[in-house]
Amino acid sequence: MSITYNESTKTFLLNTKNSSYAMKIAPYGYLLHLYYGRLIPDSDLDYLIQFQDRGFSPNPFEAGNDRCFSLDFLPQEFSTSESGDYRSGSIEVENEDGSRIFCGKVSHFDIEPKKHLLKGMPSLRAGDQDTVQTLTIHLQDEISGLQADLIYGVFEEKDIITRSVLLVNNGSGPVRINRFMSATLDYMDSDYDLIYFAGRHTMEREAVRIPVERGLHAIGSSRGSSSHQYNPSLILCEKNAGEEHGCCYGFSLIYSGNFLMEAEKDQYSQLRINVGINPRGFSWLLNPGDSLESPELVLAFTAQGLTALSHLYHDIFRDNLCRSPYVKKPRPVVINSWEAAYFDFDEKKLLDIAQSSLQMGVDLFVLDDGWFGKRDNDCCSLGDWTVNYAKLKDGLKGLSQRIHQMGLSFGLWIEPEMVSEDSDLYRSHPDWCLRVPGRPAVRGRYQLVLDLSRSDVCDYLIAAINRLLSEARIEYIKWDMNRSLSEAWSSLLDRSRQGEVYHRYVLGLYHIMDQVILTHPDIIFCGCSGGGGRYDPAMYYYHPQIWCSDNTDAISRLKIQYGTSFFYPMSALESHVSICPNHQTGRTVSLKTRGITAMDGILGYELDSTRLSSEEREQCRRQVETYKHFEELVLNGDYYRLSSPYANPYFTAWQFVSKDKKRSVVSVVLTDKESNDAQRFVKLRGLSRQGRYRIEGQERILSGALLMNAGIPIPSGLKEYEGIQFELTMAEER
C-alpha cells in the first residue's frame, strides 16, 4: 500500500515508486513532519527530531515544564497560529472573541482507495491504470471548533503527492480566515537552491536560481490571476543539482488567482516552504457549518535532476490534469489574424488571408479581436458579443461557411471576463463590474472587469458564450483576459465579505469554464491572458494549449519556452511564426529559425500570408509538413533541455524523444557567433545507450552512448540566429 500508519510509533508513511513522505502524531496531539525524499523502508523516524530547550521558544500549556517541546522550531505539517510558532504560518484566523489562535491537534484520520476531488476547483484525477490513495488527517481546535482536514493524494507509480486543506467550522461562532496555505513543508536542513519563474508581459517565466539564505523569500501574485510576473511553480534543489543529477523537489499550485510561495530559512537554519492563496486582499468569513477548501498543490521529488522532475510533471499533467480530449491528439496548425490585421479588416481581407494560407498547409483560420460591436479599437464593445456586420457582411456564420468551403476549420477570439464602459452591457448593468461606488474606476487597457463572484454575471456569460458557439461552425476558441484585477469590490457582498472577492472571482471563472469548455469537447480552447499572464496548471485543466506569450520573437521565445518547460508539457505551449522585423522586438530572424523555434510546442502562424512570397509560403508548407511528421513526439514524447539560454550564450538546443526511445528530433538555434569561432558540440540525451541511430540526411549510424557522450558537432557555417533541426531513428538495438 502507498499509505500506511504505524500505530506503535504513530507514524504515517506515504510511499511512491521512488519517494517517501513521513510524519508523526507527536506528544500532545501535534502533527510533525519527519521526512520527504528518496524511498525508505523505515517507519520509526523519531530519532530525526532532536528536542532541545531553546531560549525564547515558548511551550504549549499541556507540555507542562517540558521546555524541550516548542512549536517554534519543531517541523510541522500545518503550523499553528499564535501558539508559539513565530515562523510564517499555514493559517491565520480571527475568532469570534477577536483572538487569533488556531491550535490544531489530530483527532482522527481516514485512508481511502481513491483520489479526493476538489469541489469547484480543478485538481488531479486518477486514471484507469493509476494506483491512488488519499489520506485525510483531521486537525481540531478544541476551543474554537475550527477543523482543518489535511488531504494527501498519493499517485504511487507516478511519484506524485498532492496536498490540499479543507477548513470546517464546527464551532458555535464565526471564524474569519485571513491566511490559508494549501501546504507547509518543513525541512530540517536548508542547503538548497530555489528556482522560480519570473517575468513581465511579453517576457514571461524566465528561470531564476538563487541560494536559500537566512530570512524570508516570497514570490506570488496579487493581480487577481497567476500573472506574467511569477508562475505558481517552484523548485527546491541541491546546490549541485543539474539536468541529470541531484535531488529536486517540485511545487506546482493548481490555481489561477492570487497565490503565494514562501521559503523561510529560520534562526536554526531550518527551511519552511509555504504555498497557497496570497493573504494580500484575502479574508474569508466562516460561519458555523461553513467550509472552505484550498487549491491543490502538486508535489514531486526526484534524485535524478531537473529533467526527471520535469518529466514527472509533464506526465502527470498530461495524464491526470487536462480534461480536453485533445490533450494527446494531433492539433490543427492555425493561422491567427491578430498580427496580420489587428482591428483593421473586413470580410474580404480575412478571406484573402485564409485563401493564401492554404498554400502554407495550415488547417485552421482564427479570427482574433475586432469582430463584434463597434470594435475598431480596444476602447469599446467588450461585453457585446454581437457581430459587427459592417466588417462581416454575412456574419460569423457566413464567414465560417466560406472558410470551411476552402477546406479550413474556423476559430474565434473572445474575452468574456471583461467589459467596456462604451458597451450596451455596461450601460444596462453598471453594477456588474468590479469597482467601488463613488470612486473613479481604475481601468486596464481601457476596460473593466466583470464581477464573476456574482452568479447572475456567470449565468449571463455562460448563456452568451454558448449562444455564440451555436451561431457558427467553430472548432477553436482563443479565450483571452487582458488586464489585472483591481478594486476587488462586489455590489452583492456586504462589507464583512469583500475580502472574498478575489477567490470568488476565480471560483466563478472555473464554474463558467465548467459549463462552457467542458460541455463542448469537440472545440479546442486555447487559454490566453495577454499571452502568458495566466499560464498555470488550473488553466491547463481546461485548455490543451495556452498562448505562451504575446512576444512572438523567435530569440526571445528561447528563454520563455525554456522556463515554461520545467513544469508544463510542450504540448500545452502554443507557439507561432510571425513576421519580421518582429512586432515586439524589431529583430529580424530567418523564417527557418522562426519555424524551428515555434516547433518547440504546438506550431502556428501569426502573420498576413498575403504579404509572403510564393517561396516563403512554400517554406511554411514544408515547416508544417515537418512538424506533422514528428508531432507525436511533441504531444507525448519526453522533453530534454540540452542547453540553457542563460548559461550558454552560444546556442540553445532541445530534444524530443519517444517513450520507446526509437525516434527523436533535435533542434539547435545559434544565439551568438564569433569570428573564427570554436567548434561546439550538442550532446543528446534520452536515447538508448545500446541503440544505434541513423541521423537524418546521413549514412552514418551511431550509438546512443556516443551521441549522448560525445555529441554532434554544430556546423561551423551557421550564422547568428540560424537554426538546424534533425531527426534520429533507431536502426537497431543491441
N, C-alpha and C positions, 0 to 999 in steps of 0.2 A: 504493500500500500504506500502511496505517496505521502500520506499524512498519518502520523502515529502519535499517541500520547502515552507516556510512561508514568503510571500512577505513583510509583515509588519515588521517582525523582521530580514529579510534577513538571515534566518537560515535554514540549511539543517539538516534533521533528518533521519538517516539510522537505521531502526529497524529490528532486527532478533527476533526470538521467545523469547529469554531471554536477549538480549543486545540492547543497543542504542549507536549510534555514532553521535555526533553533531558537527557542525562547522558553521561559520557565515562569511558573507561578511561584513567586518568591514569598518569604515570610510576610505576613500582614496582608496578603492578597494582591500585591502589586505584580504586574506582568513585566518581566525584564527580558531584554534581548541578550542572546548568548553568542550567536554565530551566523554568518552568511558567507558562503564561499564554496570551495571545492567540496565534492561529495565526501561525506564521512559516515562511518557506521555507528558512531557513538551517540548515545542519548544522555549520558550523565556528564554534563559540561559545567558543573558547579564551580570547578576549580578556576575557570576563566575569570570569574568575578572576584576581585580582591576587595574585601570590606575594610575600610580604614576610618579612623577618627580624623576627619579633616576640619580644620578650623573654619568657622563661619559657614558651615554647611549644616542647616537645621535638620532635625529628625522628626518623623511623624509621631504623633501623640502615642499611638499604640506600640511604638518601639520602646517606650519607657526610657530607661537610661542607656539603651543601646546606641551609642554615639557613632557606631560604625555603619549604621544604616541611614543613608541620606539620599533623597532623590536628586540632590544637587549634582551628583556625579555618577549615579548608577545608570547603566544603559537601559532605556525603556522602549516599549513598543508603541505607547501612546502616552505622551508626557502629560503630567498633571498641570493644573493652573493654580498659582498661589498656594502651593503645598510644599514649597521648599526647593523646587527646581527653577533655577534662575536663567537657564538657557532658553533659547527661542522654543516655544512650545507647540504642541499639537492642537491645542484648543484654548480659547479664551471665552469666558462666559460672564454673564451678568445675571445673578439670581434675583428672585423676587425681592429679597431684602437688601439688594444693592451690592452684596458680596460678589466676589469674582473667583470663587473657589470651585474647581472641579477636581474631585478625588475619586478616580475610577478604579475599582478593585474587581477582580474576576469573580463573577457569580456562578457562571456555568459556561459550557461550550457545546457546540454541535459539529459533527463531521458528516457531510453529505456527499454521495457519489454523483455530483453534477456540478455544473458551473452556475454560480449566482449571477443573475442578470439584473442590471440596474433599471429602475423604473424612470422612464422619461429621459434617460441619457444613454448614449452609446457605450458599449462595453464588449469585451471579447466574448465569443461564444464557442462552445465545444463543437468540434466537427465529428462526423460519424466515426472516424477512426481514432479519436483522441481519448486518452485516459485522463479525466479531470476530476478532482475532488475539491470541495470547498470546506474550509474551517471557519467557523464563526465563534469568536470569543467575546462573551458579553461582559463588559465592564459597567459596574453600577456605582453611582454616587449615592450612598445610603441616606444622605441628608437632603439633597435637592431632588432626588428621584430621577436625575438625568442619566440615561443609559447610552453607552457607546458600544456598538457592535462592530468589532474589528473583523473584517471579512477578507480571507485569504483564499485565492483560487490557485490551484497548482496544476499546470499543464506538464505532466511528468516527462513525456517524450520530447517536448519542445523546449525544455529548460526555461520555462517562464512561470513567474509567480505574479499574481495580481493582488492589489490591495485597495480596499475602499472602506469607508466607515459609514454606518447608519446610526444617527442620533435619534433617540426616542425619549420624549418627556413623559416619564411615569410618575411625576410629582403632582402636587396639587396646585402649583402656581406656575406662572410663565417664566421661561428662561430665555435670555437673549444670547445668541451666538455671535461673537464678534471676530472670531478667528477659527478656521476649520480646515485642518490638513487631512489629506487622503492617507498619508503615511508619514511616519517618523522612523528613520533608521539611525541607530547609534552604533558607531564603530569605536572600539576601544583603542584603535591606532589611527593615525592620520597622515601617514607618509604617502600622500597621493597627489595626483594632478586632477584638476577639473577641466572638462571640455564642455563648452556650451556654444550656442549658435546665435550670434548677434547680427545686427544689420540695420537696415533702413529701407524705405521704399526704393525699389529698383536695385537694391544690393542686399538681399536677404540671406540669412543662415550662413554667415561667414564663420568658420570654425575658429574658436578662441581657446587656447590651452594655457592654464595658469597653475602654479603650485598652490596647494592648500596652505594658507598661512593662518596665524592666530587671528581670531576675530570672526566677523560675520560677513559672508559674501552672498549676495542675493541677485537673482535675475527674475524677471516677470513682466507682466503686462497689467496696466490699469486703464487700457484704452477700450475696454468692452469686448475685445476679441483677442485672440492669441498674439497677434501683432506682427509687423515687419521687424520690430526691434529685437525680440527674443522669441525663440521657439520653445515650446513646453517639453523640452527633452534635454537631458543632462547625462554626462558620462563621468564616472569616478574611476580612475585607473592608477595602477602603479606608475611610478615616475619613469621607469624604463619601458613602459608598455608601448608597443608599436602595432603595426597592422597584423603581424603574425605571432606576437608573443606578448605575455603579460596579462595579469588579472585585471579585468574590466567589469564594472557594474554600470548597468544602464537604467535610466529612469525616464519614462515617457508617459505623460498625462493625457488621457483621452478626454479632452475638454477644449472648448473653443472660446472661452471667455477669459476674464481676468484670472491669472494664475501667479503663483509664487513658488520659486525653488530656492531654498536656502542651504548653504553649507557653513556650519559654525564649528570652528576649532576652539575648544574651550580652554580653561586655565590648566587642565591636566593633559592637554594635547589629545583629547578625545574628539571625535568628529560626529556631528549630528547633521543629517540630511532631512529637511522638511519639504514636502511637496503637497500643494493643494490650492484652494481658492485664495486669491490675493485678498488679504484683510482690508486693503485700502478701498474704501467705499462700500464695504460689505458689513451687513448686520442683519441677522435673521431672528425673528421672534417665534419661539416655540411655545405654544400654549399647551396645557395638559392634553396628552393624547396625540400631539403632533409629532411628525418625524421629518428628518432632513438627511439626505444621502449625499456623500461626497462623490466627485468624479473618480473614475477608476485609474489607478496607477499601474503601469506595466513594468515589472522588474525583470532584469535578466543579468546573469553572471556567466562569465567565461574566463578560463585561464589561458585562452588561445589568442588573445589580442583583439584589436578593434574590428578587423574584418569578420571574425567569428561572431562578435557581438552584433554587428550589422546584419549578418545572415539570420540570427535569431529573430531580430525584429522584422526583417523583410518577410520571413516565412510566416510568423505568427500574424502579421498584419494582413498578408495576402490570404492566408487560410482561414483566419478566425475573426477578422475585424470587418473588412469591406463587405457590404451587403449587396453590391451590384453584381448581377450575373455576368458582367463583362470583365470582372477582375482578372480572370485568367484567359480571356478570349481576345482574339485579334480585334483591334480598334480601327476605325476609319482614319485615314490621313486627311486632315481638314485643311482648308484654306479659309482664313478669317478676314473679314472686311475692314477691321479697325485701322491698322496702319496703312491700308490701301486707300481708304476714303475718309476716315473719321466720320464727321457728321454730313459731309458734302457728297451726297449721292442721290440718284433716282433709280428707278427700276432698271432702266437701260444700262446704266453704269454697272450695277450689280450683275446683271445677266452677262455683260461683256466680260467681267472678271471671271465669272463662273465658266463661261464658254472657253476662254483662253486657258483656264486652269485644267481643262480636260487633257490638254497636251502634256501636262505635268504629271498625270497619273493620280491626281488626288481623288478622294472618294466622297468628300462631303464639303459643302459650302456653308459657312457660318455668317449670318447677318448679325453684326455687332450693334452697338449703341446707335440710336438716332432714328429708329423706325416707327416710333409711336408719338402720340400727342403732337406738340409743336416743337419737337426735339431737334432744333437746328444748332443747339449748343448745350452745355451741361448745366444751364441755369433754370431749366423748366421741365415740366411734364412728368417727372418721376412720380409714380403712383397711378398715372392714367395709362393703363395698358390697353390702349385702343390704337389701331393702325393709323398712321399718317398717310392718307390717300393722295396727298399732293406729291409724296415721294413714291408710294407704291400704289399705282392706279388700280391694280387688281387685288390689292390687299395681300395679306400673308398667304392666304390660300392660293391665290393666283400665282404669286412668286414661287411658292413651294412647288406647285404643279409644273411650272416651266423649268425649274431647277431639276426636278425628277425626270422630266422628259429628256433632259440632256444626258441622263444616266448618273447624276449625282444625288446624294442624300442632302437633307436640309437641316440646318441648325440655327439657333436663335440665342441672342444675348438678353438677359433680364437682370434687373437689380431690385428685387421685390421688397427689400427691407428699408428702402429709403423713400422720401417724399420731397418734392419741390414745393416751395411756397406758391409758386406760379403753377398750380395744378388744380384740377377740379376736385381731386381727392382732399387736398389740404383745405380748399375753400369750404368743402362740405363737412370736414371733420378736423378742425384745427387742434382739437384735444387728443388726436390720435398719435401725436409725435411726442418724443421726449423733449420737454422744455419746461422751464419754471415760469408760471404765470406772473405777469408784472415785470419780467426781466427781458431785455433784448436777447434774441436767440443767438446761440453760438453755431455758426454754420461751418461745414466742411464740404469743400467742392460745391459750395453754394446750395447745399441740401441739408435736410433734417432727417432724423432717424425715427422711423415708426416705432411705436411702443409695443414691442412683442410680448411684454408682460401682460397685456390685455388679451383676453380670449376673443373679444369681438374683432380686434385687429387681425389676429391669427386666422379667424374664420374667414374674414374678407380676403386675405391673401391666398388662402387655400382655394377658395372658390375662384378667385381671379386667375390664378396660375393654371388651375385645372381647366378652366374655360379656354384660356389661351392655347393650351396644348391640344384642345379638341377642334380649334378653328382651322388648323392646317396640319399637313403631314410633317411632323417634326421628329427627327431622330436624335437630336443633340441639343442640349441646353447648357449655355455658359452662365452660371449663377454668380453674379458679382456683388461686391459690397465695398463701396468706395469712400468710406470715411470712418474715423474712430468715433466712439460714443462719447458724449458729454451731456451735462445736465440730466443725469440719470434720475429723473423725477417723473412719476406717473400720476395722472389725474385720478386714477381709480384706487390708489392705495392711500391710506391715512399716514400721518407723519411717523407713526411708530414702525412703519414697514417700508419706508423709502430706501433703506439700505439693502433691500432685497431686489431692487430693480435690475441691477447688472446680471445677477444669476437668473432671475425670472426671464429676462430677455433671452438668454441662451436656451433655457428650457422651452420657451415659446418657439424659438428658431428650430430646435430639434423636433418639436411637435409638427410644425409646418412641413419640415423635410420628411418626416414620417408619412404624412398624409399626401405629399406630392411625389417625392422622389421614389420612395419605396413602393408606391402604388402604380408607378409607370416603369416597370422593369425593362421595357423594350427601348427606353430612351437612355442615352448616355448623358449623364450630368457631369459637367466639369466645374469644379469649385474654383473660385477666384475672389480675391479681395485686394484690388489694386495690384494684382499679381499675387505675391506670396504672403499677404498680410493675415491670412487665416489658413495657414498651411499646418494643420495639426491632425493627430490621429482621429479625432472625432469627425472631422470633415471627410477623412478617408473612409470612414464608416459608410458615408452616403455617396461619395464621388470616387469612381475608379481612377480618375485622373484629376489633377489640380494644376491650374496655371501657375507655373513655378515662379515667375517674376515678370513684371512689365518691362524689364530690361531684356531686350532680345539680342543684345550684342554678344557675339559668339565667345569672345575672350572673357568678358565679364561673367558669362554663364559658366565658365570653367570653375570658378570659385563657388558660385551659387549652387551649382549641381553637385559639386564635391561635398559641400556642407550638408545638403539635403540627403545625400546618400547614406549618411551614418545611421539614420533611423527609418527612412522611407524607401520602399521598393521603387526602383526606377520606372516601373510600370505605372506608378502614380504621378509621374513627372511629365507634364505636357510641355514640349519644347518646340519652338517654331523657328524656321528660317525666315529672316526678314531682309529688307532691302539695305543696301549700302550706298552712301555713308549711313551708318546706323542712326535711327531717330533719337536714341538716348545718349549715345557717347560721341557720335560723329566719326567713329572709327570705320575704316574700310577693311574688310576681310574677304577672302575669296569665297565664292559660292560653294566650293568643295568643302572648305573648313566649316562654313556655316552648317552645311548638311551633316558633317561628321559630328559636330557638337550637338546638334538637335537630335541625332540618333542615340544620344545618351539617355533618352526617355522615349515618350510617345511622339513620333515625328509629326510635324505640321508646318504650315506656311502662313506668314503674316505679311502679305505684300500685294501689290497691284500686278497681277500676272499679265495684264495688257501692256505693261511697260517693259516686260522682259523680251529679250530677243528670242528668236526661234531656237538658237543654240542654247540659251540659258534655260528655256523651258524643257528642252531635251535633256539637259543635265539634271534638272529637277526630276524628270521622269525616271532617269537612271537611279537617282537617290531613293526615290520611292520604291523602285524595284529591289534595290539592295536592301533597304530597310525591311521590306516584307519578307525577304529571303531569310533574315535572321530575327524576325520579330518575336518568335517563340523564345529566343534567348532573353530578350528584354522583358518579356512578360513573366517568365517562370524560371529563368536561369539564376545562377549565383553571380553576384557583382563584386568586382575587385577594384579597389583604388590602387593603381600601380605607382602613382607618384602624387605628391601633394603640390598644388599650385602655390602654396605658401613656402614650403621647404625647398622646392625645386624650381628655380627661376627659369630653367631652360625649356622644359616641356611638361605637359600634363598628359597622363595616359591612364586609360581604364580598360576593363575587360569584362565581358560576359562569358560565362561557362555553363554549359548544360549540366543538369543534375547528374547525368551519367558520364560526364567528362569527355564525351565523344565529339562535341562541337564547341567552338569558341570564336569570338570576334574581338579583336584588339583595335583600339583607337588611340592615336597619338596626335597632339597638337603642339607645334613648336611655339614657345612663347618668348624666346629671346634668341637672337642669332648674333654671334660674334665672328669677325673675320678670322680666317684660318683656325676655325673652332676645333675643340677636342672631339674625338669620336665618342658618342654617347650610346648607351645600350638601354633597352627597356626589358626588364626581367618579368616574365609572365608568371602567373600564379593559377592555382586551382586545377591544374592538369593532372592526369595520372602520371606518376613518375615512370611507370613501366610502359606507358603508352607511347606509340610513335605517331607523330603528327605530320601531315602534309600542309605546308603553308600555301595559301592561295597564290597562284602565279609562279610557284617554284616547283622544281622537280625533286629537290632535296627533301628527305624525310628525317625528322629529328625527334629525339626522345623528349618526353615531357620533363624529365630530370634536367636535360641540357637547356631546354627553353626556360626553365624556371631558375636555373643557377647561373648560366652564362648570359642568357637573354638573346635579344635580336638587335643588331645594330640599326640605329636610326640613320636613314640615308643622309649623307653629308650635303647633298644638293638641295635639301629642303630650305626654304626661306622662312623668315619670321612670319608667324601666324599661318603657315601652311600646315596641313594635316595629312596623315595617312591612316588607312584602315585596311585590315586584312583578316581573313577567316582562316581558322585552323580546323581540320577534320582528322579524326583518328584513323590512321591507316591500319593499325594493328595494335594489339596489346599483348605483352609478354608476361 
